[in-house]
Amino acid sequence: MGELNYQKNYSLVTAILPRLTAKDIIEKAISSYPDTGVMLNSRGSLVKDGFLQKLIPAVNPEQTVIELLVDESSVDKLMNGITLAGRLHLSGSGAVFSIKCNDALFLGNQKGEVATKSQESSDSIDYKQDMTGIFCISQKDKSDPIAKAAMREGSPGPTIVFGQGRGIRERMGLLRIAISPEKELIRVVVDSFDTEPVFNAMVEEGKLDTPGMGFIYSMPVDKALVNIASVVNNDSKLASNHQIVKAIDEIKGGAGWRAQSVDGTVAPTDRKFLTDLTRLTCVTERGKGDIMVDAAMAAGAPGASIAYGTKLGEEESVGGISLSKEMEVIEMTLAPKIVDDIVAKMVEAAGVDENTDVYFYTQPVPKALTYLG
């Protein structure tokens, strides 16, 4: 088992694209895939435009989430290539954003190197920098109402990935009622001005401050271009309310004009938030993660969420048929002081399993909320 290779100056670039065109967009943007690219199946969230939208089930278009851990020197070219290939300046076309990492840790030969294809001029691409990512882990049957609550507060349509949850309290309460391991992982990128109302609406709708209902946190986004639709527009209208609000934001130079209170402050809350945490993400071959998650929880991790996808650009031949290598993405939100110990225990467990297809990265989590008892 090799030693961990620690690297600084890495970022996670995430693209959210329509499923039917995602592979074509990535092939047009990237000429050499990184060892650290993963594709996840997901679904979007749309509501009907009109006053009856609360009574109508959300529409869930199929999407693909692509996550690439790359050196920061590659971020701009990679985002530009995806933006131009996917025409992400058009409304409803998708999103691309980057979040800086504290550390990138490689156990195998992964390097995060990516080569992009030459594209037309990217000088006119206007990435926004004052953005925040909100990530929510919810019970499987609660994700659509939470997504609709976020959209009512002005967010783009959230993206939802199916996953599994592991926690130290998998059976809770006096009646020992089992908590389903099936989870859905909701993500949305909003203007930082909208973070508080969207965050609070998601907490309220999902009852995330009550036992066993989920976990929510926010992370700073370095740069983003978000053109994910949130509304199924009425054909009789020239533009949806969401498009009109976005246009006014651009005219006004920001979202501050939306403030509804007299002094522009956010209403106080008596909720107790967790602050200054770290998100530790581990990516490994599917089926190899269970032993690592067990080791992490034995070392003090409170829980983990696991999403399943395929390795970008890498296929294996099985019986003459090419299949993409299946991967799992394990995420844990931890106190910074225990991150190194958790990683060490997970690496030790990987060694027992002779697993070298493993890499980690850490990112700052300024604010989070869950039931604390």
C-alpha positions in Angstrom: 0.0 0.0 0.0 1.5 3.3 -1.1 1.6 6.5 0.9 -0.9 9.3 0.5 0.1 12.0 -1.9 -1.1 15.4 -0.5 -1.7 18.2 -3.0 -2.8 21.8 -2.6 -4.4 24.1 -5.2 -7.1 21.7 -6.4 -10.8 22.5 -7.1 -13.9 20.4 -7.8 -15.5 21.4 -11.0 -19.2 20.2 -11.3 -21.3 20.3 -14.4 -25.1 19.6 -14.4 -26.2 18.8 -17.9 -29.3 17.2 -19.6 -28.7 13.5 -19.6 -29.3 13.0 -23.4 -26.6 15.5 -24.3 -24.2 15.2 -21.4 -21.8 12.7 -22.9 -21.6 14.6 -26.2 -20.9 17.9 -24.4 -18.1 16.4 -22.3 -16.5 14.7 -25.4 -16.6 18.1 -27.2 -15.0 19.9 -24.2 -12.4 17.4 -23.0 -9.7 15.7 -25.1 -8.0 13.8 -22.3 -10.0 12.7 -19.3 -8.7 13.1 -15.7 -8.3 10.1 -13.4 -10.6 11.9 -11.1 -13.8 12.3 -13.1 -17.1 10.7 -12.0 -20.6 10.8 -13.7 -23.7 10.5 -11.5 -27.3 10.0 -12.7 -29.6 12.6 -11.3 -32.9 14.4 -11.9 -33.9 18.0 -11.9 -36.9 19.8 -10.4 -39.4 21.9 -12.2 -42.7 23.4 -11.1 -45.6 24.6 -13.2 -45.9 28.3 -13.6 -49.0 29.7 -11.9 -50.8 30.0 -8.6 -51.7 26.3 -8.5 -48.1 25.1 -8.6 -48.2 23.9 -4.9 -50.9 21.4 -5.8 -49.1 20.0 -8.8 -46.3 17.4 -8.5 -42.9 18.6 -9.6 -41.6 17.7 -13.0 -38.3 15.8 -12.9 -36.2 16.0 -16.1 -33.3 13.5 -16.3 -29.9 15.0 -15.7 -26.2 14.0 -15.4 -23.9 15.4 -12.8 -20.2 15.3 -13.7 -17.6 15.9 -11.0 -14.0 16.5 -11.9 -11.2 17.1 -9.3 -8.6 19.1 -11.1 -5.6 21.3 -10.5 -6.7 25.0 -10.3 -4.6 25.8 -13.3 -7.0 23.7 -15.4 -10.2 25.1 -13.9 -10.8 28.1 -16.2 -10.1 26.1 -19.4 -12.3 23.2 -18.3 -15.2 25.4 -17.3 -14.9 27.4 -20.5 -14.9 24.2 -22.6 -18.0 22.8 -20.9 -19.8 26.1 -21.1 -19.2 26.6 -24.8 -19.8 23.0 -25.7 -23.1 22.9 -23.7 -24.1 26.5 -24.7 -24.7 27.1 -21.0 -25.4 30.7 -21.5 -28.9 29.7 -22.7 -31.7 29.5 -20.2 -32.4 26.0 -19.0 -29.2 24.5 -20.6 -27.5 23.5 -17.3 -24.8 24.7 -15.0 -21.1 24.5 -14.2 -19.3 25.7 -11.1 -16.2 25.2 -9.1 -15.5 24.9 -5.3 -11.9 25.1 -4.0 -10.5 22.3 -1.9 -8.3 22.6 1.1 -6.4 19.4 0.2 -6.5 16.7 -2.4 -5.1 13.3 -1.3 -4.3 10.5 -3.8 -3.6 6.9 -2.7 -3.1 5.5 -6.2 -1.8 7.1 -9.5 -4.5 9.7 -9.9 -3.3 13.1 -10.8 -6.4 15.1 -11.8 -4.8 16.1 -15.1 -7.2 17.1 -17.8 -6.7 18.4 -21.3 -9.4 20.4 -23.0 -10.2 20.8 -26.7 -9.8 24.2 -28.3 -13.0 26.2 -28.4 -14.1 29.5 -29.8 -13.4 32.6 -27.8 -14.4 32.5 -24.2 -13.9 36.2 -23.4 -17.6 36.8 -23.2 -18.3 34.2 -20.5 -19.5 35.9 -17.4 -19.1 33.6 -14.3 -20.6 34.8 -11.1 -18.5 34.7 -8.0 -20.8 35.7 -5.2 -22.5 32.3 -5.1 -23.2 29.6 -2.5 -23.9 25.9 -2.8 -26.5 24.3 -0.6 -26.4 20.6 -0.1 -29.1 18.6 1.6 -29.4 14.9 2.6 -33.0 13.9 3.0 -35.3 10.9 3.3 -36.1 9.5 -0.1 -39.8 10.7 -0.1 -39.0 14.2 1.2 -36.8 15.5 -1.6 -39.4 16.9 -4.0 -41.2 19.0 -1.4 -37.8 20.4 -0.2 -36.8 21.2 -3.8 -40.1 23.0 -4.4 -39.6 25.0 -1.2 -36.2 26.1 -2.4 -37.7 27.2 -5.8 -40.4 29.2 -4.1 -37.6 31.3 -2.5 -36.1 31.9 -5.9 -33.5 29.2 -6.4 -32.9 27.5 -9.8 -34.3 24.0 -10.0 -32.4 21.8 -7.5 -30.6 18.6 -8.7 -31.3 15.4 -6.9 -29.0 12.3 -6.8 -30.1 9.0 -5.3 -27.9 7.6 -2.5 -27.5 5.6 0.7 -27.0 6.9 4.2 -24.9 5.4 7.0 -25.0 6.7 10.6 -24.3 5.9 14.2 -28.0 6.3 15.0 -29.6 4.0 12.4 -32.3 3.1 14.9 -33.7 6.0 16.9 -36.4 6.7 19.5 -38.1 4.8 22.3 -39.8 2.5 19.8 -36.6 1.8 17.9 -38.1 2.9 14.6 -35.8 2.0 11.8 -34.5 4.9 9.6 -34.4 4.0 5.9 -30.9 3.9 4.5 -32.2 5.2 1.2 -31.5 8.9 0.8 -31.6 11.6 -1.8 -28.9 14.2 -2.1 -30.2 17.6 -3.1 -27.9 20.3 -4.4 -28.6 23.9 -5.5 -26.3 26.9 -6.3 -27.8 30.3 -5.5 -26.7 33.9 -5.2 -25.2 34.4 -1.8 -28.0 37.0 -1.1 -30.5 34.2 -1.5 -28.7 31.7 0.7 -30.5 32.4 4.0 -34.1 32.3 2.7 -33.5 29.2 0.5 -31.6 27.4 3.3 -34.3 28.1 5.9 -37.1 27.2 3.5 -35.5 23.8 2.9 -35.1 23.2 6.7 -38.7 24.1 7.3 -40.1 22.0 4.6 -37.9 19.0 5.3 -38.2 19.3 9.1 -34.4 18.9 9.1 -34.0 20.0 12.7 -36.1 17.0 13.9 -34.8 13.5 14.6 -33.8 11.4 11.6 -35.0 13.8 8.9 -31.7 14.7 7.3 -28.7 17.1 7.2 -28.1 20.4 5.3 -25.0 22.5 4.8 -23.7 25.3 2.7 -20.3 25.8 0.9 -18.8 28.8 -0.8 -18.7 28.5 -4.6 -15.6 30.1 -6.3 -17.3 30.8 -9.6 -20.4 29.6 -11.4 -22.6 29.8 -14.4 -26.1 28.6 -13.5 -28.8 28.4 -16.1 -30.9 25.5 -14.7 -34.6 26.0 -15.3 -37.0 25.9 -12.3 -40.3 26.5 -14.0 -42.3 24.8 -16.8 -43.3 28.0 -18.7 -46.8 28.6 -19.9 -46.6 28.8 -23.7 -48.7 31.9 -23.7 -45.9 33.8 -21.8 -42.9 35.3 -23.4 -40.8 34.6 -20.3 -41.2 32.9 -16.9 -41.1 34.8 -13.6 -37.7 33.2 -12.9 -36.3 34.5 -16.2 -37.7 38.0 -15.5 -36.2 38.1 -12.0 -32.8 36.9 -13.4 -32.9 39.7 -16.0 -33.6 42.3 -13.4 -30.7 41.0 -11.3 -28.4 41.6 -14.3 -29.8 45.1 -14.8 -29.4 46.0 -11.1 -26.0 44.4 -10.9 -27.0 41.9 -8.1 -29.9 40.5 -6.1 -30.0 43.1 -3.4 -33.1 44.8 -4.9 -35.2 41.7 -3.8 -35.0 42.5 -0.1 -38.5 42.6 1.3 -37.8 43.8 4.8 -37.4 47.5 5.6 -33.8 47.3 6.6 -32.8 44.4 4.4 -31.9 42.1 7.3 -32.8 38.4 7.7 -35.3 37.4 10.3 -33.6 35.9 13.4 -33.9 32.2 14.2 -33.4 30.2 17.4 -32.0 27.2 15.5 -28.5 26.1 16.6 -26.2 25.8 13.6 -23.0 23.9 13.3 -20.1 26.0 12.0 -16.6 25.7 10.6 -16.8 22.1 9.5 -15.0 20.2 6.8 -16.5 18.0 4.0 -14.4 15.0 3.4 -15.1 13.2 0.1 -13.7 9.8 -0.8 -14.0 8.3 -4.3 -13.3 4.6 -4.8 -14.4 1.6 -6.8 -17.9 0.5 -6.1 -18.1 -2.3 -3.5 -14.8 -1.2 -1.9 -16.3 1.6 0.2 -18.2 -0.3 2.9 -15.0 -1.4 4.8 -13.7 2.2 4.6 -17.0 3.7 5.9 -17.0 1.2 8.8 -13.5 2.3 9.6 -14.4 6.0 9.5 -17.4 5.5 11.8 -15.4 3.5 14.2 -12.9 6.4 14.3 -15.6 8.9 15.2 -17.4 10.0 11.9 -21.0 10.6 12.7 -22.3 9.3 9.4 -21.8 9.2 5.6 -23.8 9.6 2.4 -22.9 7.5 -0.6 -23.8 8.2 -4.2 -23.0 5.8 -7.1 -21.8 6.6 -10.5 -19.3 5.7 -13.2 -15.7 6.7 -13.9 -15.5 9.3 -16.6 -13.8 8.1 -19.8 -12.7 4.7 -18.5 -14.3 1.4 -19.7 -13.7 -2.2 -18.9 -14.3 -5.1 -21.3 -16.5 -7.8 -19.9 -17.3 -10.7 -22.3 -16.4 -8.5 -25.2 -18.8 -5.7 -24.0 -17.4 -2.4 -22.9 -18.7 -1.3 -19.5 -17.9 1.9 -17.6 -16.2 1.3 -14.3 -18.6 1.8 -11.4 -17.6 4.1 -8.6 -18.9 5.3 -5.3 -18.6 8.8 -3.9 -18.6 8.9 -0.1 -19.2 12.2 1.7 -18.8 13.0 5.4 -19.1 16.3 7.2 -16.7 16.4 10.1 -15.0 18.6 12.7 -11.7 19.6 11.2 -9.6 18.2 14.1 -10.7 14.6 13.3 -10.3 14.6 9.5 -6.7 13.4 9.5 -7.5 10.5 11.8 -10.5 9.5 9.7 -8.5 9.5 6.5 -5.7 7.5 8.1 -8.3 4.8 9.3 -9.9 4.7 5.8 -6.5 4.3 4.1 -5.7 1.5 6.5 -8.9 -0.2 5.7 -8.3 0.2 2.0 -4.9 -1.5 2.5 -6.5 -4.5 4.1 -8.7 -4.7 1.0 -5.8 -4.1 -1.4 -7.6 -1.2 -2.8 -5.5 1.6 -4.4 -8.2 3.2 -6.6 -8.9 5.8 -3.9 -8.6 9.5 -3.7 -9.9 12.1 -1.1 -10.5 15.8 -1.1 -11.6 18.2 1.6 -13.6 21.4 1.4 -14.8 24.0 3.9 -18.4 23.9 5.3 -19.0 27.2 7.1 -22.6 26.4 8.2 -24.7 23.2 8.7 -27.8 22.0 10.5 -29.2 18.8 11.7 -31.1 17.5 14.8 -28.7 17.8 17.7 -30.9 16.4 20.5 
